[in-house]
Amino acid sequence: MTSRATFRPDPHTAPLAPIALLIGALMVVVAATQIGHVPRWASDYGALVYLAAILYLAVTSRLLWWGAQTRRQLARTKLTAGATQPAQQSHS
């Protein structure tokens, strides 16, 4: 049995995760609102429109996946870091 690879977000790009989720969600909304036009565009411009739609949805899903995984991993890291740090005592 093989183990799943552990996702480790890059600390330089991790702050972009909420933006990636927002853009990905907007891309899903745009795709959902325009899906009815794809057959007409395909008849006007050719079958490559379907390939473009598939690539668009692939980029959208990857953007959403990356944003969600990054946020989830950062939340776990913060929870783990908070649990392992000793409590600070105030000296009065």
Residue frames as qw, qx, qy, qz and C-alpha x, y, z in Angstrom:
[[0.000, 0.891, 0.454, 0.000, 0.00, 0.00, 0.00],
 [0.423, 0.322, -0.019, 0.847, 1.34, 3.42, -0.85],
 [0.194, -0.631, -0.458, 0.595, 0.96, 6.43, 1.37],
 [0.269, 0.889, 0.311, 0.201, -0.44, 9.72, 0.17],
 [0.484, 0.280, -0.121, 0.821, 2.02, 12.51, -0.37],
 [0.257, -0.685, -0.442, 0.519, 1.85, 15.24, 2.24],
 [0.268, 0.796, 0.257, 0.479, 0.87, 18.64, 0.92],
 [0.476, -0.508, -0.190, 0.692, 3.14, 21.40, 2.20],
 [0.279, 0.921, 0.254, 0.098, 2.23, 24.92, 1.12],
 [0.553, 0.300, -0.073, 0.774, 4.96, 27.28, 0.03],
 [0.280, -0.637, -0.426, 0.579, 5.19, 30.02, 2.68],
 [0.123, -0.237, 0.228, 0.937, 5.75, 32.63, -0.03],
 [0.260, -0.164, -0.596, -0.742, 2.56, 31.81, -1.93],
 [0.198, -0.383, -0.870, 0.239, 0.36, 30.68, 0.98],
 [0.091, 0.423, 0.338, -0.836, -1.11, 34.19, 1.55],
 [0.302, 0.175, -0.467, -0.813, -2.64, 33.93, -1.93],
 [0.012, -0.188, -0.982, 0.002, -4.87, 30.99, -0.94],
 [0.233, 0.574, 0.579, -0.530, -7.99, 33.08, -0.09],
 [0.290, 0.580, -0.257, -0.716, -7.60, 34.98, -3.36],
 [0.124, 0.168, -0.903, -0.374, -7.27, 31.69, -5.25],
 [0.120, 0.371, 0.894, -0.222, -10.46, 30.41, -3.64],
 [0.270, 0.648, 0.268, -0.660, -12.32, 33.59, -4.55],
 [0.266, 0.497, -0.525, -0.638, -11.11, 33.59, -8.16],
 [0.032, 0.015, -0.984, -0.176, -11.84, 29.88, -8.50],
 [0.210, 0.493, 0.747, -0.392, -15.36, 30.36, -7.18],
 [0.311, 0.655, -0.015, -0.689, -15.93, 33.24, -9.60],
 [0.166, 0.346, -0.776, -0.501, -14.65, 31.09, -12.46],
 [0.101, 0.234, 0.965, -0.053, -17.15, 28.37, -11.53],
 [0.278, 0.635, 0.457, -0.558, -19.98, 30.92, -11.54],
 [0.263, 0.593, -0.369, -0.666, -18.89, 32.25, -14.94],
 [0.062, 0.143, -0.936, -0.316, -18.68, 28.72, -16.36],
 [0.176, 0.395, 0.866, -0.251, -22.13, 27.85, -15.01],
 [0.304, 0.684, 0.251, -0.614, -23.70, 30.97, -16.50],
 [0.302, 0.626, -0.448, -0.563, -22.08, 30.52, -19.92],
 [0.406, -0.113, 0.901, 0.104, -22.39, 26.75, -20.37],
 [0.573, 0.574, 0.541, -0.223, -25.44, 27.18, -22.59],
 [0.341, 0.851, -0.196, -0.348, -23.43, 29.19, -25.12],
 [0.401, -0.463, 0.735, 0.291, -20.76, 26.54, -25.69],
 [0.619, 0.313, 0.699, 0.174, -22.62, 24.59, -28.43],
 [0.387, 0.901, 0.189, -0.054, -23.26, 27.79, -30.39],
 [0.115, -0.850, 0.456, 0.236, -19.62, 28.84, -30.02],
 [0.564, -0.196, 0.765, 0.244, -18.55, 25.37, -31.17],
 [0.596, 0.580, 0.539, 0.130, -20.70, 25.66, -34.29],
 [0.217, 0.974, -0.027, -0.066, -19.29, 29.13, -34.98],
 [0.023, -0.848, 0.529, 0.013, -15.62, 28.49, -34.15],
 [0.631, 0.329, -0.702, -0.028, -15.12, 24.73, -34.24],
 [0.853, -0.343, -0.392, -0.030, -14.74, 21.81, -31.87],
 [0.512, 0.210, -0.459, 0.695, -11.69, 23.32, -30.16],
 [0.357, -0.546, 0.084, -0.753, -14.17, 25.32, -28.08],
 [0.889, -0.371, -0.203, -0.177, -14.91, 22.11, -26.16],
 [0.773, 0.064, -0.332, 0.537, -11.20, 21.63, -25.49],
 [0.110, 0.454, -0.216, 0.857, -10.95, 25.23, -24.28],
 [0.632, -0.524, -0.055, -0.569, -13.93, 24.67, -21.97],
 [0.926, -0.225, -0.275, 0.124, -12.34, 21.53, -20.53],
 [0.576, 0.220, -0.301, 0.727, -9.03, 23.34, -19.97],
 [0.197, -0.554, 0.085, -0.804, -10.85, 26.25, -18.34],
 [0.802, -0.474, -0.102, -0.349, -12.61, 23.88, -15.94],
 [0.871, -0.028, -0.314, 0.377, -9.34, 22.06, -15.23],
 [0.298, 0.376, -0.276, 0.833, -7.62, 25.33, -14.29],
 [0.477, -0.542, -0.010, -0.692, -10.63, 26.27, -12.18],
 [0.903, -0.358, -0.214, -0.100, -10.63, 23.00, -10.28],
 [0.743, 0.098, -0.319, 0.580, -6.87, 23.12, -9.70],
 [0.046, 0.489, -0.185, 0.851, -7.09, 26.68, -8.41],
 [0.677, -0.512, -0.043, -0.527, -9.88, 25.74, -6.01],
 [0.931, -0.169, -0.285, 0.153, -8.02, 22.61, -4.88],
 [0.555, 0.267, -0.325, 0.718, -4.77, 24.51, -4.25],
 [0.190, -0.532, 0.144, -0.812, -6.51, 27.28, -2.31],
 [0.808, -0.440, -0.104, -0.378, -8.48, 24.84, -0.16],
 [0.901, -0.056, -0.301, 0.309, -5.50, 22.57, 0.55],
 [0.376, 0.390, -0.296, 0.787, -3.28, 25.51, 1.41],
 [0.398, -0.541, 0.118, -0.731, -5.83, 27.01, 3.80],
 [0.910, -0.325, -0.181, -0.183, -6.50, 23.62, 5.39],
 [0.808, 0.081, -0.330, 0.482, -2.79, 22.89, 5.88],
 [0.143, 0.468, -0.270, 0.829, -2.14, 26.35, 7.32],
 [0.629, -0.518, 0.012, -0.580, -5.02, 25.91, 9.77],
 [0.947, -0.202, -0.237, 0.080, -3.65, 22.54, 10.87],
 [0.606, 0.283, -0.321, 0.670, -0.17, 24.00, 11.26],
 [0.154, -0.542, 0.199, -0.802, -1.49, 26.85, 13.40],
 [0.811, -0.440, -0.069, -0.378, -3.52, 24.46, 15.56],
 [0.916, -0.035, -0.269, 0.297, -0.55, 22.14, 16.00],
 [0.402, 0.406, -0.295, 0.766, 1.84, 25.02, 16.72],
 [0.384, -0.575, 0.114, -0.713, -0.56, 26.46, 19.31],
 [0.906, -0.356, -0.126, -0.192, -0.90, 23.13, 21.08],
 [0.866, 0.048, -0.250, 0.431, 2.86, 22.51, 21.32],
 [0.208, 0.567, -0.261, 0.753, 3.89, 25.92, 22.62],
 [0.383, -0.326, -0.703, 0.503, 4.08, 26.15, 26.40],
 [0.166, -0.880, -0.407, -0.180, 1.66, 28.51, 28.09],
 [0.299, 0.472, -0.265, 0.786, 3.20, 31.83, 29.06],
 [0.486, -0.617, -0.545, 0.292, 3.08, 32.62, 32.73],
 [0.041, 0.841, -0.015, 0.540, 2.82, 36.14, 33.98],
 [0.587, -0.144, -0.497, 0.623, 5.21, 37.06, 36.77],
 [0.215, -0.858, -0.223, -0.409, 3.61, 39.52, 39.14]]
